[in-house]
């Protein structure tokens, strides 16, 4: 289990996040950004938090889980500042 990947990402007030399949987009006061997740990773939005989980339990899936979570976190942070 990824230590970084298991932490949910909080969506601050003023930021709108949409998840459609493997596409994650965020819109806020500083603009709009989008990211396409790798096939091994899925994302879900619930209660103002984004959860990143691996779709498959493979070595690459676990590596991508730890990498994709910070990318989504940075995506949200860039549009709110």
Rosetta blueprint (number, residue, H / E / L):
1 X L
2 X L
3 X L
4 X L
5 X L
6 X L
7 X L
8 X L
9 X E
10 X E
11 X L
12 X L
13 X L
14 X L
15 X L
16 X E
17 X E
18 X E
19 X E
20 X E
21 X L
22 X L
23 X E
24 X E
25 X E
26 X E
27 X E
28 X E
29 X L
30 X L
31 X E
32 X E
33 X E
34 X E
35 X E
36 X E
37 X L
38 X L
39 X L
40 X L
41 X E
42 X E
43 X E
44 X E
45 X E
46 X E
47 X L
48 X L
49 X E
50 X E
51 X E
52 X E
53 X E
54 X E
55 X L
56 X L
57 X L
58 X L
59 X H
60 X H
61 X H
62 X H
63 X H
64 X H
65 X H
66 X H
67 X H
68 X H
69 X H
70 X H
71 X H
72 X H
73 X H
74 X H
75 X H
76 X H
77 X H
78 X H
79 X H
80 X H
81 X L
